[in-house]
Each structure stands twice: as C-alpha cells, then as structure tokens.
Amino acid sequence: MARLYRVIAVLACTVLVWSSFNQANEVTSNDSDVNRSGQDQNNKENVQSNDQESQLSTYRKLFALKRRQHKDAIHSITNFKDYSKQYNMVQTMINKIFDVLFQAKATIIDTGYIPEMSFPKDENIRDAISKIYENTAFFGEIALNIPDITHKIFDKKTEWRYAIHWSIGFCNDSVSIFHGPHKKLLNLMAQELRLIPREENYVNPYSRKEKDRANKIKEDLKRKLENKKQSSKSKKKKRKKRKSRKTEL
C-alpha cells in the first residue's frame, strides 16, 4: 500500500512543476527589472534574452526531475503483484493524463502559441505548456514500460489517439526541451502506439505479446535451421548410397 500512496502522490503533483518554475522565475525577473532600469533598448533586449535562457535552464532541470519521479512511479506500479490493482492504477493515471492534456491543448490553441516562440509571460500559457510536456512524457513512460495494459485502455479511445499525436508533435517542435533522451522517448512511444511505422528492429521487451512474437521468430528460425541440417544429412546419405551402388557395379 505504501507504493500505492507513493504513486498517487507523484500523480497528484504531475501538473504542479510550473508553480515551482514560476517561483524560481520571480527572483530572476525581479533582479532583471532592477538591472534593466536606466539602460537603453539594446541592453533591454539582451537582458530579456538572458532571462529567457535562464528560465529555460531552470525548467530543464525541473523537467528532468519530474522525469525521474515518473520513472519511480512506473517502477512502483510494475512491482504490484495484484494485476487488477495494477490495471486500475494505470487506468486512473491515463484518464487523469488525458483530462489534463485536453485542457492544456485547448488553452494552447485558443492563445495561438507555437513551440519555440519566446517564452510566454502569461502564467496560464506557461502552465498549459508545462502540463503538455510533463503529461506527454509521463504517458510515454507508461506506454513503454506497461504496454499490455496501456494498449487495452488506450487503443479503444480514438480521441486519445488524436490528442497524444498532437502533443507528441508539440513536444517534438519544442527542441529546447525535448532533445537527447527526451526526444528518443517521443520516438519510441510513437512507435509503440503505432502513430508512426515501427522500425524493422523495434521490439518492446516489456510487452508480453512482443516477447511471444520474438520467441516465435526464434523458434521458426531454429526449426528452419534444423530442417536445413536434416535436409543436408539426407542428401549426404543419398550421395553415399549412389557411390556405393556404383562401386558394386
């Protein structure tokens, strides 16, 4: 039960990272306001550019921290021995994730914000961006690490498919945040959910279905090799018989 409460706690704070980010920004913003006084327009633009980079740097750290919390939550869920409890927890999380994504997407569309624009000053837009980043990544971790349950829940929801396709695109365009392992996560989750064609060598080791498929391929290959060996032995025997007959003649 302790693990269960821990997962719920992580889920509850999934959409709260930006409030910490805003607090960190207040100090930067206040200091910058003092520094900007009495400076000309060029200096103002330089300070604003530095402010934005400082904000991005702060959020990158918070986002990395949130990703680690996501992985801890996934680890806790995968350790559940009770399948029904595991299923219910995953279902609760996915439902919550998409509720948040739909709301955040509506805010972004209404405001006309596009990734890699200057960081918005409006807290509502910032909060929506944060929710999209964090919940898209969280769902990616769930889909990749608990694929069988995820597909049972997700595959029936067409509107969810459109929503996550949009949010992955939004995150992919946010290159200042989604690069390196974060970018790789988006690609793998898109393959897992079949939003893009799977690469020829794509195999999810956590998928029972994929494991069965991989084992079947191995067994088929092993059977083919055995048949080839048997065929080769049979041909050798036939050649020996022919030679033996010729010798007798």
MILO-169196 format. One line per 10 residues: number of its first residue (from 1); their letters; for each residue x, y, z of C-alpha. Coordinates in nm, 3 decimals, always signed. Each point is the difference from the previous one (the first is absolute). Layout:
BEGIN
NUM = A = X:Y:Z | ...;
% end
This chain:
BEGIN
1 = MARLYRVIAV = +0.000:+0.000:+0.000 | +0.293:+0.234:+0.066 | +0.097:-0.028:-0.366 | -0.358:+0.072:-0.099 | -0.009:+0.323:+0.199 | +0.337:+0.098:-0.139 | -0.128:-0.038:-0.356 | -0.311:+0.202:+0.080 | +0.217:+0.274:+0.149 | +0.215:+0.018:-0.313;
11 = LACTVLVWSS = -0.311:+0.005:-0.217 | -0.152:+0.279:+0.210 | +0.302:+0.226:-0.054 | +0.038:-0.082:-0.370 | -0.142:+0.337:-0.105 | +0.160:+0.212:+0.271 | +0.359:+0.035:-0.122 | -0.068:+0.334:-0.165 | -0.097:+0.162:+0.331 | +0.351:-0.077:+0.126;
21 = FNQANEVTSN = +0.135:+0.130:-0.329 | -0.193:+0.326:+0.042 | +0.141:+0.044:+0.350 | +0.352:-0.041:-0.133 | -0.080:+0.250:-0.276 | -0.128:+0.264:+0.243 | +0.348:+0.044:+0.145 | +0.156:+0.018:-0.348 | -0.270:+0.234:-0.123 | +0.026:+0.238:+0.297;
31 = DSDVNRSGQD = +0.378:+0.017:-0.026 | -0.027:+0.063:-0.371 | -0.250:+0.282:+0.050 | +0.252:+0.182:+0.219 | +0.283:-0.060:-0.245 | -0.203:+0.121:-0.295 | -0.079:+0.340:+0.154 | +0.190:+0.280:-0.166 | +0.135:-0.218:-0.284 | -0.067:+0.057:-0.367;
41 = QNNKENVQSN = -0.215:-0.216:-0.229 | +0.288:-0.222:-0.114 | +0.089:-0.083:+0.358 | -0.365:-0.075:+0.072 | -0.012:-0.248:-0.286 | +0.320:-0.167:+0.122 | -0.136:-0.029:+0.353 | -0.329:-0.143:-0.128 | +0.192:-0.256:-0.206 | +0.207:-0.096:+0.304;
51 = DQESQLSTYR = -0.317:-0.023:+0.209 | -0.157:-0.239:-0.247 | +0.308:-0.223:-0.009 | +0.008:+0.002:+0.382 | -0.367:-0.099:+0.009 | +0.056:-0.283:-0.248 | +0.301:-0.124:+0.197 | -0.204:-0.001:+0.321 | -0.286:-0.186:-0.160 | +0.228:-0.258:-0.163;
61 = KLFALKRRQH = +0.126:-0.095:+0.347 | -0.352:-0.019:+0.139 | -0.115:-0.204:-0.298 | +0.288:-0.246:+0.045 | -0.098:-0.033:+0.367 | -0.360:-0.066:-0.098 | +0.113:-0.270:-0.246 | +0.184:-0.177:+0.282 | -0.315:+0.014:+0.213 | -0.198:-0.148:-0.288;
71 = KDAIHSITNF = +0.243:-0.292:-0.025 | -0.021:-0.059:+0.377 | -0.379:-0.011:-0.029 | +0.018:-0.249:-0.289 | +0.242:-0.217:+0.195 | -0.242:-0.008:+0.294 | -0.293:-0.098:-0.223 | +0.189:-0.279:-0.176 | +0.077:-0.150:+0.340 | -0.370:-0.047:+0.078;
81 = KDYSKQYNMV = -0.067:-0.373:+0.023 | -0.376:+0.051:-0.026 | -0.081:+0.043:-0.371 | -0.340:+0.163:+0.062 | +0.158:+0.256:+0.232 | +0.268:+0.070:-0.260 | -0.261:+0.032:-0.275 | -0.218:+0.237:+0.206 | +0.295:+0.220:+0.090 | +0.115:+0.026:-0.363;
91 = QTMINKIFDV = -0.356:+0.074:-0.112 | -0.036:+0.274:+0.263 | +0.328:+0.161:-0.104 | -0.073:-0.013:-0.372 | -0.349:+0.147:+0.050 | +0.151:+0.284:+0.204 | +0.278:+0.059:-0.252 | -0.242:+0.041:-0.289 | -0.236:+0.222:+0.200 | +0.295:+0.232:+0.058;
101 = LFQAKATIID = +0.123:-0.025:-0.361 | -0.340:+0.093:-0.145 | -0.023:+0.309:+0.222 | +0.357:+0.107:-0.072 | -0.042:-0.053:-0.374 | -0.312:+0.219:-0.001 | +0.193:+0.280:+0.174 | +0.288:-0.021:-0.247 | -0.229:+0.002:-0.304 | -0.206:+0.291:+0.136;
111 = TGYIPEMSFP = +0.310:+0.212:+0.059 | +0.168:-0.091:-0.329 | +0.327:-0.091:+0.171 | +0.252:-0.189:-0.215 | +0.302:-0.188:+0.142 | +0.328:+0.190:-0.001 | -0.172:+0.337:+0.014 | +0.139:+0.222:+0.272 | -0.090:-0.137:+0.340 | -0.347:+0.139:+0.078;
121 = KDENIRDAIS = -0.044:+0.230:+0.297 | -0.360:-0.109:+0.048 | -0.007:-0.256:+0.283 | -0.298:-0.184:-0.149 | +0.193:-0.067:-0.321 | +0.310:-0.101:+0.191 | -0.202:-0.236:+0.213 | -0.161:-0.155:-0.310 | +0.341:-0.051:-0.165 | +0.135:-0.165:+0.313;
131 = KIYENTAFFG = -0.299:-0.233:+0.023 | +0.044:-0.108:-0.362 | +0.372:-0.066:+0.042 | -0.029:-0.193:+0.326 | -0.312:-0.202:-0.073 | +0.112:-0.096:-0.350 | +0.329:-0.128:+0.144 | -0.178:-0.176:+0.286 | -0.237:-0.177:-0.237 | +0.300:-0.099:-0.211;
141 = EIALNIPDIT = +0.161:-0.168:+0.300 | -0.324:-0.183:+0.078 | -0.047:-0.116:-0.360 | +0.356:-0.129:-0.032 | +0.030:-0.163:+0.342 | -0.355:-0.135:+0.044 | -0.099:-0.050:-0.366 | -0.251:-0.285:+0.031 | -0.228:+0.181:+0.244 | +0.052:+0.332:-0.179;
151 = HKIFDKKTEW = -0.119:-0.142:-0.332 | -0.309:-0.153:+0.161 | -0.095:+0.344:+0.134 | +0.133:+0.231:-0.273 | -0.077:-0.182:-0.324 | -0.376:+0.032:+0.047 | +0.014:+0.381:+0.025 | +0.020:+0.171:-0.339 | -0.008:+0.350:+0.154 | +0.298:-0.090:+0.219;
161 = RYAIHWSIGF = +0.191:-0.112:-0.306 | -0.051:+0.339:-0.166 | +0.090:+0.182:+0.322 | +0.328:-0.183:+0.061 | +0.094:+0.029:-0.367 | -0.042:+0.378:+0.031 | +0.188:+0.022:+0.330 | +0.294:-0.207:-0.130 | +0.022:+0.238:-0.297 | -0.012:+0.298:+0.235;
171 = CNDSVSIFHG = +0.280:-0.147:+0.213 | +0.209:-0.097:-0.305 | -0.013:+0.363:-0.115 | +0.116:+0.115:+0.345 | +0.364:-0.079:-0.073 | +0.129:+0.208:+0.292 | -0.159:-0.253:+0.240 | -0.041:-0.322:-0.198 | +0.343:-0.111:-0.118 | +0.225:-0.293:+0.080;
181 = PHKKLLNLMA = -0.179:-0.265:+0.211 | -0.321:+0.208:+0.012 | -0.011:+0.005:-0.381 | +0.067:-0.375:-0.010 | -0.292:-0.058:+0.237 | -0.237:+0.176:-0.240 | +0.120:-0.212:-0.291 | -0.031:-0.329:+0.188 | -0.343:+0.078:+0.140 | -0.123:+0.101:-0.346;
191 = QELRLIPREE = +0.118:-0.337:-0.132 | -0.151:-0.190:+0.293 | -0.338:+0.169:-0.050 | +0.032:-0.051:-0.378 | -0.033:+0.371:-0.067 | +0.294:-0.045:-0.236 | +0.122:-0.319:-0.174 | +0.210:-0.218:+0.225 | +0.361:-0.047:-0.097 | +0.089:-0.350:-0.119;
201 = NYVNPYSRKE = +0.198:-0.077:+0.314 | -0.249:+0.158:+0.244 | -0.080:-0.232:+0.291 | -0.142:+0.105:+0.336 | +0.157:-0.236:+0.255 | -0.281:+0.075:+0.249 | -0.275:-0.115:-0.234 | -0.116:-0.357:+0.050 | -0.139:-0.001:-0.353 | +0.332:+0.120:-0.139;
211 = KDRANKIKED = +0.187:-0.258:+0.207 | -0.223:-0.275:-0.137 | +0.053:+0.130:-0.353 | +0.377:+0.018:+0.048 | +0.004:-0.353:+0.145 | -0.207:-0.126:-0.292 | +0.246:+0.155:-0.246 | +0.288:-0.168:+0.185 | -0.180:-0.334:+0.002 | -0.081:+0.029:-0.373;
221 = LKRKLENKKQ = +0.361:+0.084:-0.075 | +0.121:-0.290:+0.215 | -0.245:-0.235:-0.176 | +0.120:+0.117:-0.342 | +0.363:-0.061:+0.099 | -0.088:-0.346:+0.128 | -0.187:-0.080:-0.320 | +0.295:+0.124:-0.202 | +0.233:-0.224:+0.197 | -0.229:-0.299:-0.044;
231 = SSKSKKKKRK = -0.029:+0.072:-0.370 | +0.378:+0.024:-0.030 | +0.045:-0.331:+0.185 | -0.259:-0.165:-0.222 | +0.177:+0.120:-0.315 | +0.334:-0.131:+0.129 | -0.153:-0.342:+0.067 | -0.146:-0.012:-0.351 | +0.337:+0.090:-0.151 | +0.168:-0.275:+0.202;
241 = KRKSRKTEL = -0.256:-0.254:-0.121 | +0.059:+0.100:-0.361 | +0.376:-0.036:+0.042 | -0.046:-0.336:+0.167 | -0.214:-0.126:-0.291 | +0.254:+0.116:-0.256 | +0.275:-0.178:+0.188 | -0.198:-0.324:+0.006 | -0.051:+0.024:-0.377;
% end
